[in-house]
């Protein structure tokens, strides 16, 4: 005789009722990536820098004056 698989977890969920599905995780820096200049806003890298306190026109680096020119792209 061949053994048939018994899904005990499914039986338990039917009997006791399963938990509510978890809420979807929130993205820290927004939704899907946007192309530069889209109506959705700046690209992900720019949003990440802004979330860390960077402001447009200020530089990057330890003294915030080391790199002030953006990369082409």
mmCIF file of the N, C-alpha and C atoms, coordinates in Angstrom:
data_MODEL
# 
_entry.id   MODEL 
# 
loop_
_atom_site.group_PDB 
_atom_site.id 
_atom_site.type_symbol 
_atom_site.label_atom_id 
_atom_site.label_alt_id 
_atom_site.label_comp_id 
_atom_site.label_asym_id 
_atom_site.label_entity_id 
_atom_site.label_seq_id 
_atom_site.pdbx_PDB_ins_code 
_atom_site.Cartn_x 
_atom_site.Cartn_y 
_atom_site.Cartn_z 
_atom_site.occupancy 
_atom_site.B_iso_or_equiv 
_atom_site.pdbx_formal_charge 
_atom_site.auth_seq_id 
_atom_site.auth_comp_id 
_atom_site.auth_asym_id 
_atom_site.auth_atom_id 
_atom_site.pdbx_PDB_model_num 
ATOM 1   N N  . UNK A 1 1  ? 0.827   -1.185 0.000   1.00 0.00 ? 1  UNK A N  1 
ATOM 2   C CA . UNK A 1 1  ? 0.000   0.000  0.000   1.00 0.00 ? 1  UNK A CA 1 
ATOM 3   C C  . UNK A 1 1  ? 0.870   1.247  0.000   1.00 0.00 ? 1  UNK A C  1 
ATOM 4   N N  . UNK A 1 2  ? 0.447   2.238  -0.791  1.00 0.00 ? 2  UNK A N  1 
ATOM 5   C CA . UNK A 1 2  ? 1.206   3.471  -0.929  1.00 0.00 ? 2  UNK A CA 1 
ATOM 6   C C  . UNK A 1 2  ? 0.648   4.537  0.031   1.00 0.00 ? 2  UNK A C  1 
ATOM 7   N N  . UNK A 1 3  ? 1.543   5.238  0.712   1.00 0.00 ? 3  UNK A N  1 
ATOM 8   C CA . UNK A 1 3  ? 1.136   6.277  1.658   1.00 0.00 ? 3  UNK A CA 1 
ATOM 9   C C  . UNK A 1 3  ? 0.750   7.548  0.896   1.00 0.00 ? 3  UNK A C  1 
ATOM 10  N N  . UNK A 1 4  ? -0.326  8.182  1.319   1.00 0.00 ? 4  UNK A N  1 
ATOM 11  C CA . UNK A 1 4  ? -0.752  9.425  0.707   1.00 0.00 ? 4  UNK A CA 1 
ATOM 12  C C  . UNK A 1 4  ? -0.354  10.569 1.636   1.00 0.00 ? 4  UNK A C  1 
ATOM 13  N N  . UNK A 1 5  ? 0.139   11.658 1.055   1.00 0.00 ? 5  UNK A N  1 
ATOM 14  C CA . UNK A 1 5  ? 0.566   12.814 1.839   1.00 0.00 ? 5  UNK A CA 1 
ATOM 15  C C  . UNK A 1 5  ? -0.642  13.458 2.515   1.00 0.00 ? 5  UNK A C  1 
ATOM 16  N N  . UNK A 1 6  ? -0.475  13.747 3.787   1.00 0.00 ? 6  UNK A N  1 
ATOM 17  C CA . UNK A 1 6  ? -1.533  14.385 4.554   1.00 0.00 ? 6  UNK A CA 1 
ATOM 18  C C  . UNK A 1 6  ? -1.046  15.768 4.988   1.00 0.00 ? 6  UNK A C  1 
ATOM 19  N N  . UNK A 1 7  ? -1.661  16.786 4.469   1.00 0.00 ? 7  UNK A N  1 
ATOM 20  C CA . UNK A 1 7  ? -1.262  18.161 4.773   1.00 0.00 ? 7  UNK A CA 1 
ATOM 21  C C  . UNK A 1 7  ? -1.901  18.592 6.086   1.00 0.00 ? 7  UNK A C  1 
ATOM 22  N N  . UNK A 1 8  ? -1.185  18.350 7.168   1.00 0.00 ? 8  UNK A N  1 
ATOM 23  C CA . UNK A 1 8  ? -1.728  18.634 8.499   1.00 0.00 ? 8  UNK A CA 1 
ATOM 24  C C  . UNK A 1 8  ? -1.830  20.136 8.756   1.00 0.00 ? 8  UNK A C  1 
ATOM 25  N N  . UNK A 1 9  ? -0.941  20.893 8.164   1.00 0.00 ? 9  UNK A N  1 
ATOM 26  C CA . UNK A 1 9  ? -1.005  22.341 8.359   1.00 0.00 ? 9  UNK A CA 1 
ATOM 27  C C  . UNK A 1 9  ? -2.281  22.897 7.727   1.00 0.00 ? 9  UNK A C  1 
ATOM 28  N N  . UNK A 1 10 ? -2.643  22.405 6.543   1.00 0.00 ? 10 UNK A N  1 
ATOM 29  C CA . UNK A 1 10 ? -3.880  22.858 5.895   1.00 0.00 ? 10 UNK A CA 1 
ATOM 30  C C  . UNK A 1 10 ? -5.096  22.440 6.711   1.00 0.00 ? 10 UNK A C  1 
ATOM 31  N N  . UNK A 1 11 ? -5.066  21.247 7.274   1.00 0.00 ? 11 UNK A N  1 
ATOM 32  C CA . UNK A 1 11 ? -6.179  20.788 8.120   1.00 0.00 ? 11 UNK A CA 1 
ATOM 33  C C  . UNK A 1 11 ? -6.324  21.683 9.347   1.00 0.00 ? 11 UNK A C  1 
ATOM 34  N N  . UNK A 1 12 ? -5.193  22.050 9.948   1.00 0.00 ? 12 UNK A N  1 
ATOM 35  C CA . UNK A 1 12 ? -5.221  22.902 11.136  1.00 0.00 ? 12 UNK A CA 1 
ATOM 36  C C  . UNK A 1 12 ? -5.757  24.293 10.793  1.00 0.00 ? 12 UNK A C  1 
ATOM 37  N N  . UNK A 1 13 ? -5.344  24.853 9.635   1.00 0.00 ? 13 UNK A N  1 
ATOM 38  C CA . UNK A 1 13 ? -5.846  26.159 9.226   1.00 0.00 ? 13 UNK A CA 1 
ATOM 39  C C  . UNK A 1 13 ? -7.342  26.136 8.997   1.00 0.00 ? 13 UNK A C  1 
ATOM 40  N N  . UNK A 1 14 ? -7.855  25.053 8.404   1.00 0.00 ? 14 UNK A N  1 
ATOM 41  C CA . UNK A 1 14 ? -9.295  24.939 8.179   1.00 0.00 ? 14 UNK A CA 1 
ATOM 42  C C  . UNK A 1 14 ? -10.050 24.833 9.501   1.00 0.00 ? 14 UNK A C  1 
ATOM 43  N N  . UNK A 1 15 ? -9.499  24.085 10.429  1.00 0.00 ? 15 UNK A N  1 
ATOM 44  C CA . UNK A 1 15 ? -10.171 23.849 11.701  1.00 0.00 ? 15 UNK A CA 1 
ATOM 45  C C  . UNK A 1 15 ? -10.135 25.091 12.598  1.00 0.00 ? 15 UNK A C  1 
ATOM 46  N N  . UNK A 1 16 ? -8.959  25.693 12.747  1.00 0.00 ? 16 UNK A N  1 
ATOM 47  C CA . UNK A 1 16 ? -8.789  26.801 13.680  1.00 0.00 ? 16 UNK A CA 1 
ATOM 48  C C  . UNK A 1 16 ? -8.904  28.167 13.008  1.00 0.00 ? 16 UNK A C  1 
ATOM 49  N N  . UNK A 1 17 ? -8.863  28.215 11.734  1.00 0.00 ? 17 UNK A N  1 
ATOM 50  C CA . UNK A 1 17 ? -8.853  29.492 11.036  1.00 0.00 ? 17 UNK A CA 1 
ATOM 51  C C  . UNK A 1 17 ? -7.446  30.050 11.002  1.00 0.00 ? 17 UNK A C  1 
ATOM 52  N N  . UNK A 1 18 ? -6.999  30.399 9.827   1.00 0.00 ? 18 UNK A N  1 
ATOM 53  C CA . UNK A 1 18 ? -5.635  30.880 9.680   1.00 0.00 ? 18 UNK A CA 1 
ATOM 54  C C  . UNK A 1 18 ? -5.504  32.326 10.094  1.00 0.00 ? 18 UNK A C  1 
ATOM 55  N N  . UNK A 1 19 ? -4.295  32.733 10.373  1.00 0.00 ? 19 UNK A N  1 
ATOM 56  C CA . UNK A 1 19 ? -4.064  34.137 10.729  1.00 0.00 ? 19 UNK A CA 1 
ATOM 57  C C  . UNK A 1 19 ? -4.266  35.033 9.510   1.00 0.00 ? 19 UNK A C  1 
ATOM 58  N N  . UNK A 1 20 ? -4.535  36.313 9.773   1.00 0.00 ? 20 UNK A N  1 
ATOM 59  C CA . UNK A 1 20 ? -4.665  37.263 8.677   1.00 0.00 ? 20 UNK A CA 1 
ATOM 60  C C  . UNK A 1 20 ? -3.332  37.375 7.955   1.00 0.00 ? 20 UNK A C  1 
ATOM 61  N N  . UNK A 1 21 ? -3.364  37.589 6.643   1.00 0.00 ? 21 UNK A N  1 
ATOM 62  C CA . UNK A 1 21 ? -2.092  37.723 5.924   1.00 0.00 ? 21 UNK A CA 1 
ATOM 63  C C  . UNK A 1 21 ? -1.343  38.966 6.408   1.00 0.00 ? 21 UNK A C  1 
ATOM 64  N N  . UNK A 1 22 ? -0.021  38.913 6.432   1.00 0.00 ? 22 UNK A N  1 
ATOM 65  C CA . UNK A 1 22 ? 0.743   40.055 6.927   1.00 0.00 ? 22 UNK A CA 1 
ATOM 66  C C  . UNK A 1 22 ? 0.602   41.252 5.994   1.00 0.00 ? 22 UNK A C  1 
ATOM 67  N N  . UNK A 1 23 ? 0.750   42.450 6.566   1.00 0.00 ? 23 UNK A N  1 
ATOM 68  C CA . UNK A 1 23 ? 0.689   43.668 5.766   1.00 0.00 ? 23 UNK A CA 1 
ATOM 69  C C  . UNK A 1 23 ? 1.933   43.725 4.884   1.00 0.00 ? 23 UNK A C  1 
ATOM 70  N N  . UNK A 1 24 ? 1.801   44.240 3.668   1.00 0.00 ? 24 UNK A N  1 
ATOM 71  C CA . UNK A 1 24 ? 2.988   44.347 2.818   1.00 0.00 ? 24 UNK A CA 1 
ATOM 72  C C  . UNK A 1 24 ? 3.996   45.308 3.435   1.00 0.00 ? 24 UNK A C  1 
ATOM 73  N N  . UNK A 1 25 ? 5.271   44.994 3.258   1.00 0.00 ? 25 UNK A N  1 
ATOM 74  C CA . UNK A 1 25 ? 6.322   45.826 3.829   1.00 0.00 ? 25 UNK A CA 1 
ATOM 75  C C  . UNK A 1 25 ? 6.389   47.149 3.080   1.00 0.00 ? 25 UNK A C  1 
ATOM 76  N N  . UNK A 1 26 ? 6.663   48.209 3.826   1.00 0.00 ? 26 UNK A N  1 
ATOM 77  C CA . UNK A 1 26 ? 6.792   49.527 3.223   1.00 0.00 ? 26 UNK A CA 1 
ATOM 78  C C  . UNK A 1 26 ? 8.211   49.701 2.728   1.00 0.00 ? 26 UNK A C  1 
ATOM 79  N N  . UNK A 1 27 ? 8.332   50.334 1.580   1.00 0.00 ? 27 UNK A N  1 
ATOM 80  C CA . UNK A 1 27 ? 9.652   50.637 1.060   1.00 0.00 ? 27 UNK A CA 1 
ATOM 81  C C  . UNK A 1 27 ? 10.144  51.910 1.709   1.00 0.00 ? 27 UNK A C  1 
ATOM 82  N N  . UNK A 1 28 ? 11.380  51.912 2.111   1.00 0.00 ? 28 UNK A N  1 
ATOM 83  C CA . UNK A 1 28 ? 11.926  53.040 2.840   1.00 0.00 ? 28 UNK A CA 1 
ATOM 84  C C  . UNK A 1 28 ? 12.056  54.285 1.964   1.00 0.00 ? 28 UNK A C  1 
ATOM 85  N N  . UNK A 1 29 ? 12.390  54.109 0.707   1.00 0.00 ? 29 UNK A N  1 
ATOM 86  C CA . UNK A 1 29 ? 12.661  55.248 -0.153  1.00 0.00 ? 29 UNK A CA 1 
ATOM 87  C C  . UNK A 1 29 ? 11.676  55.374 -1.303  1.00 0.00 ? 29 UNK A C  1 
ATOM 88  N N  . UNK A 1 30 ? 10.500  54.829 -1.202  1.00 0.00 ? 30 UNK A N  1 
ATOM 89  C CA . UNK A 1 30 ? 9.496   55.041 -2.231  1.00 0.00 ? 30 UNK A CA 1 
ATOM 90  C C  . UNK A 1 30 ? 9.256   53.821 -3.089  1.00 0.00 ? 30 UNK A C  1 
ATOM 91  N N  . UNK A 1 31 ? 8.526   54.024 -4.136  1.00 0.00 ? 31 UNK A N  1 
ATOM 92  C CA . UNK A 1 31 ? 8.067   52.960 -5.005  1.00 0.00 ? 31 UNK A CA 1 
ATOM 93  C C  . UNK A 1 31 ? 9.076   52.530 -6.051  1.00 0.00 ? 31 UNK A C  1 
ATOM 94  N N  . UNK A 1 32 ? 8.577   52.153 -7.218  1.00 0.00 ? 32 UNK A N  1 
ATOM 95  C CA . UNK A 1 32 ? 9.455   51.645 -8.275  1.00 0.00 ? 32 UNK A CA 1 
ATOM 96  C C  . UNK A 1 32 ? 10.396  52.737 -8.772  1.00 0.00 ? 32 UNK A C  1 
ATOM 97  N N  . UNK A 1 33 ? 11.523  52.343 -9.349  1.00 0.00 ? 33 UNK A N  1 
ATOM 98  C CA . UNK A 1 33 ? 12.474  53.339 -9.827  1.00 0.00 ? 33 UNK A CA 1 
ATOM 99  C C  . UNK A 1 33 ? 11.864  54.197 -10.926 1.00 0.00 ? 33 UNK A C  1 
ATOM 100 N N  . UNK A 1 34 ? 12.142  55.477 -10.884 1.00 0.00 ? 34 UNK A N  1 
ATOM 101 C CA . UNK A 1 34 ? 11.619  56.406 -11.874 1.00 0.00 ? 34 UNK A CA 1 
ATOM 102 C C  . UNK A 1 34 ? 12.763  56.909 -12.737 1.00 0.00 ? 34 UNK A C  1 
ATOM 103 N N  . UNK A 1 35 ? 12.487  57.157 -14.000 1.00 0.00 ? 35 UNK A N  1 
ATOM 104 C CA . UNK A 1 35 ? 13.491  57.726 -14.880 1.00 0.00 ? 35 UNK A CA 1 
ATOM 105 C C  . UNK A 1 35 ? 13.700  59.186 -14.495 1.00 0.00 ? 35 UNK A C  1 
ATOM 106 N N  . UNK A 1 36 ? 14.889  59.707 -14.723 1.00 0.00 ? 36 UNK A N  1 
ATOM 107 C CA . UNK A 1 36 ? 15.195  61.083 -14.344 1.00 0.00 ? 36 UNK A CA 1 
ATOM 108 C C  . UNK A 1 36 ? 14.266  62.039 -15.079 1.00 0.00 ? 36 UNK A C  1 
ATOM 109 N N  . UNK A 1 37 ? 13.638  62.924 -14.359 1.00 0.00 ? 37 UNK A N  1 
ATOM 110 C CA . UNK A 1 37 ? 12.746  63.898 -14.972 1.00 0.00 ? 37 UNK A CA 1 
ATOM 111 C C  . UNK A 1 37 ? 11.303  63.426 -15.058 1.00 0.00 ? 37 UNK A C  1 
ATOM 112 N N  . UNK A 1 38 ? 10.996  62.252 -14.557 1.00 0.00 ? 38 UNK A N  1 
ATOM 113 C CA . UNK A 1 38 ? 9.620   61.763 -14.570 1.00 0.00 ? 38 UNK A CA 1 
ATOM 114 C C  . UNK A 1 38 ? 8.762   62.580 -13.613 1.00 0.00 ? 38 UNK A C  1 
ATOM 115 N N  . UNK A 1 39 ? 7.461   62.491 -13.788 1.00 0.00 ? 39 UNK A N  1 
ATOM 116 C CA . UNK A 1 39 ? 6.530   63.180 -12.904 1.00 0.00 ? 39 UNK A CA 1 
ATOM 117 C C  . UNK A 1 39 ? 6.535   62.541 -11.517 1.00 0.00 ? 39 UNK A C  1 
ATOM 118 N N  . UNK A 1 40 ? 7.046   61.307 -11.399 1.00 0.00 ? 40 UNK A N  1 
ATOM 119 C CA . UNK A 1 40 ? 7.053   60.594 -10.125 1.00 0.00 ? 40 UNK A CA 1 
ATOM 120 C C  . UNK A 1 40 ? 8.100   61.154 -9.169  1.00 0.00 ? 40 UNK A C  1 
ATOM 121 N N  . UNK A 1 41 ? 9.058   61.905 -9.654  1.00 0.00 ? 41 UNK A N  1 
ATOM 122 C CA . UNK A 1 41 ? 10.062  62.488 -8.778  1.00 0.00 ? 41 UNK A CA 1 
ATOM 123 C C  . UNK A 1 41 ? 11.462  62.073 -9.163  1.00 0.00 ? 41 UNK A C  1 
ATOM 124 N N  . UNK A 1 42 ? 12.407  62.424 -8.311  1.00 0.00 ? 42 UNK A N  1 
ATOM 125 C CA . UNK A 1 42 ? 13.809  62.138 -8.618  1.00 0.00 ? 42 UNK A CA 1 
ATOM 126 C C  . UNK A 1 42 ? 14.124  60.642 -8.516  1.00 0.00 ? 42 UNK A C  1 
ATOM 127 N N  . UNK A 1 43 ? 15.243  60.236 -9.099  1.00 0.00 ? 43 UNK A N  1 
ATOM 128 C CA . UNK A 1 43 ? 15.645  58.822 -9.040  1.00 0.00 ? 43 UNK A CA 1 
ATOM 129 C C  . UNK A 1 43 ? 15.922  58.357 -7.610  1.00 0.00 ? 43 UNK A C  1 
ATOM 130 N N  . UNK A 1 44 ? 16.038  57.076 -7.447  1.00 0.00 ? 44 UNK A N  1 
ATOM 131 C CA . UNK A 1 44 ? 16.210  56.458 -6.133  1.00 0.00 ? 44 UNK A CA 1 
ATOM 132 C C  . UNK A 1 44 ? 17.429  56.991 -5.402  1.00 0.00 ? 44 UNK A C  1 
ATOM 133 N N  . UNK A 1 45 ? 18.557  57.107 -6.073  1.00 0.00 ? 45 UNK A N  1 
ATOM 134 C CA . UNK A 1 45 ? 19.771  57.583 -5.410  1.00 0.00 ? 45 UNK A CA 1 
ATOM 135 C C  . UNK A 1 45 ? 19.594  58.975 -4.829  1.00 0.00 ? 45 UNK A C  1 
ATOM 136 N N  . UNK A 1 46 ? 18.926  59.831 -5.573  1.00 0.00 ? 46 UNK A N  1 
ATOM 137 C CA . UNK A 1 46 ? 18.670  61.189 -5.104  1.00 0.00 ? 46 UNK A CA 1 
ATOM 138 C C  . UNK A 1 46 ? 17.732  61.171 -3.899  1.00 0.00 ? 46 UNK A C  1 
ATOM 139 N N  . UNK A 1 47 ? 16.712  60.342 -3.941  1.00 0.00 ? 47 UNK A N  1 
ATOM 140 C CA . UNK A 1 47 ? 15.778  60.241 -2.807  1.00 0.00 ? 47 UNK A CA 1 
ATOM 141 C C  . UNK A 1 47 ? 16.493  59.718 -1.562  1.00 0.00 ? 47 UNK A C  1 
ATOM 142 N N  . UNK A 1 48 ? 17.420  58.769 -1.762  1.00 0.00 ? 48 UNK A N  1 
ATOM 143 C CA . UNK A 1 48 ? 18.165  58.230 -0.623  1.00 0.00 ? 48 UNK A CA 1 
ATOM 144 C C  . UNK A 1 48 ? 19.040  59.307 0.007   1.00 0.00 ? 48 UNK A C  1 
ATOM 145 N N  . UNK A 1 49 ? 19.732  60.094 -0.832  1.00 0.00 ? 49 UNK A N  1 
ATOM 146 C CA . UNK A 1 49 ? 20.571  61.159 -0.305  1.00 0.00 ? 49 UNK A CA 1 
ATOM 147 C C  . UNK A 1 49 ? 19.729  62.191 0.440   1.00 0.00 ? 49 UNK A C  1 
ATOM 148 N N  . UNK A 1 50 ? 18.568  62.537 -0.110  1.00 0.00 ? 50 UNK A N  1 
ATOM 149 C CA . UNK A 1 50 ? 17.695  63.503 0.546   1.00 0.00 ? 50 UNK A CA 1 
ATOM 150 C C  . UNK A 1 50 ? 17.193  62.973 1.883   1.00 0.00 ? 50 UNK A C  1 
ATOM 151 N N  . UNK A 1 51 ? 16.946  61.680 1.962   1.00 0.00 ? 51 UNK A N  1 
ATOM 152 C CA . UNK A 1 51 ? 16.498  61.084 3.221   1.00 0.00 ? 51 UNK A CA 1 
ATOM 153 C C  . UNK A 1 51 ? 17.592  61.155 4.285   1.00 0.00 ? 51 UNK A C  1 
ATOM 154 N N  . UNK A 1 52 ? 18.856  61.226 3.848   1.00 0.00 ? 52 UNK A N  1 
ATOM 155 C CA . UNK A 1 52 ? 19.967  61.312 4.798   1.00 0.00 ? 52 UNK A CA 1 
ATOM 156 C C  . UNK A 1 52 ? 20.375  62.751 5.074   1.00 0.00 ? 52 UNK A C  1 
ATOM 157 N N  . UNK A 1 53 ? 19.594  63.713 4.544   1.00 0.00 ? 53 UNK A N  1 
ATOM 158 C CA . UNK A 1 53 ? 19.852  65.102 4.864   1.00 0.00 ? 53 UNK A CA 1 
ATOM 159 C C  . UNK A 1 53 ? 20.552  65.911 3.789   1.00 0.00 ? 53 UNK A C  1 
ATOM 160 N N  . UNK A 1 54 ? 20.878  65.329 2.660   1.00 0.00 ? 54 UNK A N  1 
ATOM 161 C CA . UNK A 1 54 ? 21.542  66.051 1.589   1.00 0.00 ? 54 UNK A CA 1 
ATOM 162 C C  . UNK A 1 54 ? 20.561  67.014 0.932   1.00 0.00 ? 54 UNK A C  1 
ATOM 163 N N  . UNK A 1 55 ? 21.057  68.194 0.539   1.00 0.00 ? 55 UNK A N  1 
ATOM 164 C CA . UNK A 1 55 ? 20.237  69.173 -0.173  1.00 0.00 ? 55 UNK A CA 1 
ATOM 165 C C  . UNK A 1 55 ? 20.894  69.490 -1.504  1.00 0.00 ? 55 UNK A C  1 
ATOM 166 N N  . UNK A 1 56 ? 20.087  69.757 -2.518  1.00 0.00 ? 56 UNK A N  1 
ATOM 167 C CA . UNK A 1 56 ? 20.608  70.040 -3.851  1.00 0.00 ? 56 UNK A CA 1 
ATOM 168 C C  . UNK A 1 56 ? 21.508  71.263 -3.814  1.00 0.00 ? 56 UNK A C  1 
ATOM 169 N N  . UNK A 1 57 ? 22.666  71.164 -4.448  1.00 0.00 ? 57 UNK A N  1 
ATOM 170 C CA . UNK A 1 57 ? 23.636  72.255 -4.465  1.00 0.00 ? 57 UNK A CA 1 
ATOM 171 C C  . UNK A 1 57 ? 24.745  72.073 -3.439  1.00 0.00 ? 57 UNK A C  1 
ATOM 172 N N  . UNK A 1 58 ? 24.495  71.300 -2.388  1.00 0.00 ? 58 UNK A N  1 
ATOM 173 C CA . UNK A 1 58 ? 25.548  71.055 -1.405  1.00 0.00 ? 58 UNK A CA 1 
ATOM 174 C C  . UNK A 1 58 ? 26.409  69.903 -1.886  1.00 0.00 ? 58 UNK A C  1 
ATOM 175 N N  . UNK A 1 59 ? 27.597  69.832 -1.364  1.00 0.00 ? 59 UNK A N  1 
ATOM 176 C CA . UNK A 1 59 ? 28.515  68.798 -1.802  1.00 0.00 ? 59 UNK A CA 1 
ATOM 177 C C  . UNK A 1 59 ? 28.370  67.520 -1.013  1.00 0.00 ? 59 UNK A C  1 
ATOM 178 N N  . UNK A 1 60 ? 29.116  66.532 -1.441  1.00 0.00 ? 60 UNK A N  1 
ATOM 179 C CA . UNK A 1 60 ? 29.162  65.259 -0.736  1.00 0.00 ? 60 UNK A CA 1 
ATOM 180 C C  . UNK A 1 60 ? 30.506  65.134 -0.043  1.00 0.00 ? 60 UNK A C  1 
ATOM 181 N N  . UNK A 1 61 ? 30.591  64.238 0.864   1.00 0.00 ? 61 UNK A N  1 
ATOM 182 C CA . UNK A 1 61 ? 31.857  64.010 1.542   1.00 0.00 ? 61 UNK A CA 1 
ATOM 183 C C  . UNK A 1 61 ? 31.820  64.516 2.969   1.00 0.00 ? 61 UNK A C  1 
ATOM 184 N N  . UNK A 1 62 ? 32.943  64.365 3.639   1.00 0.00 ? 62 UNK A N  1 
ATOM 185 C CA . UNK A 1 62 ? 33.014  64.683 5.055   1.00 0.00 ? 62 UNK A CA 1 
ATOM 186 C C  . UNK A 1 62 ? 32.751  66.163 5.345   1.00 0.00 ? 62 UNK A C  1 
ATOM 187 N N  . UNK A 1 63 ? 33.289  67.050 4.497   1.00 0.00 ? 63 UNK A N  1 
ATOM 188 C CA . UNK A 1 63 ? 33.124  68.487 4.723   1.00 0.00 ? 63 UNK A CA 1 
ATOM 189 C C  . UNK A 1 63 ? 32.004  69.079 3.872   1.00 0.00 ? 63 UNK A C  1 
ATOM 190 N N  . UNK A 1 64 ? 31.259  68.242 3.156   1.00 0.00 ? 64 UNK A N  1 
ATOM 191 C CA . UNK A 1 64 ? 30.155  68.640 2.285   1.00 0.00 ? 64 UNK A CA 1 
ATOM 192 C C  . UNK A 1 64 ? 30.562  69.653 1.218   1.00 0.00 ? 64 UNK A C  1 
ATOM 193 N N  . UNK A 1 65 ? 31.834  69.691 0.885   1.00 0.00 ? 65 UNK A N  1 
ATOM 194 C CA . UNK A 1 65 ? 32.292  70.601 -0.155  1.00 0.00 ? 65 UNK A CA 1 
ATOM 195 C C  . UNK A 1 65 ? 33.207  69.900 -1.149  1.00 0.00 ? 65 UNK A C  1 
ATOM 196 N N  . UNK A 1 66 ? 33.379  68.599 -0.994  1.00 0.00 ? 66 UNK A N  1 
ATOM 197 C CA . UNK A 1 66 ? 34.355  67.893 -1.803  1.00 0.00 ? 66 UNK A CA 1 
ATOM 198 C C  . UNK A 1 66 ? 33.869  67.619 -3.223  1.00 0.00 ? 66 UNK A C  1 
ATOM 199 N N  . UNK A 1 67 ? 32.615  67.232 -3.393  1.00 0.00 ? 67 UNK A N  1 
ATOM 200 C CA . UNK A 1 67 ? 32.069  66.943 -4.718  1.00 0.00 ? 67 UNK A CA 1 
ATOM 201 C C  . UNK A 1 67 ? 30.793  67.753 -4.856  1.00 0.00 ? 67 UNK A C  1 
ATOM 202 N N  . UNK A 1 68 ? 30.779  68.708 -5.772  1.00 0.00 ? 68 UNK A N  1 
ATOM 203 C CA . UNK A 1 68 ? 29.586  69.530 -5.942  1.00 0.00 ? 68 UNK A CA 1 
ATOM 204 C C  . UNK A 1 68 ? 28.979  69.391 -7.333  1.00 0.00 ? 68 UNK A C  1 
ATOM 205 N N  . UNK A 1 69 ? 29.682  68.738 -8.250  1.00 0.00 ? 69 UNK A N  1 
ATOM 206 C CA . UNK A 1 69 ? 29.193  68.573 -9.615  1.00 0.00 ? 69 UNK A CA 1 
ATOM 207 C C  . UNK A 1 69 ? 28.617  67.177 -9.763  1.00 0.00 ? 69 UNK A C  1 
ATOM 208 N N  . UNK A 1 70 ? 27.404  67.081 -10.315 1.00 0.00 ? 70 UNK A N  1 
ATOM 209 C CA . UNK A 1 70 ? 26.777  65.775 -10.510 1.00 0.00 ? 70 UNK A CA 1 
ATOM 210 C C  . UNK A 1 70 ? 27.397  65.011 -11.657 1.00 0.00 ? 70 UNK A C  1 
ATOM 211 N N  . UNK A 1 71 ? 27.115  63.736 -11.699 1.00 0.00 ? 71 UNK A N  1 
ATOM 212 C CA . UNK A 1 71 ? 27.617  62.912 -12.793 1.00 0.00 ? 71 UNK A CA 1 
ATOM 213 C C  . UNK A 1 71 ? 26.630  62.943 -13.945 1.00 0.00 ? 71 UNK A C  1 
ATOM 214 N N  . UNK A 1 72 ? 27.093  62.878 -15.178 1.00 0.00 ? 72 UNK A N  1 
ATOM 215 C CA . UNK A 1 72 ? 26.161  62.867 -16.305 1.00 0.00 ? 72 UNK A CA 1 
ATOM 216 C C  . UNK A 1 72 ? 25.405  61.561 -16.334 1.00 0.00 ? 72 UNK A C  1 
ATOM 217 N N  . UNK A 1 73 ? 24.167  61.646 -16.716 1.00 0.00 ? 73 UNK A N  1 
ATOM 218 C CA . UNK A 1 73 ? 23.571  60.371 -16.782 1.00 0.00 ? 73 UNK A CA 1 
ATOM 219 C C  . UNK A 1 73 ? 22.166  60.209 -16.850 1.00 0.00 ? 73 UNK A C  1 
# 
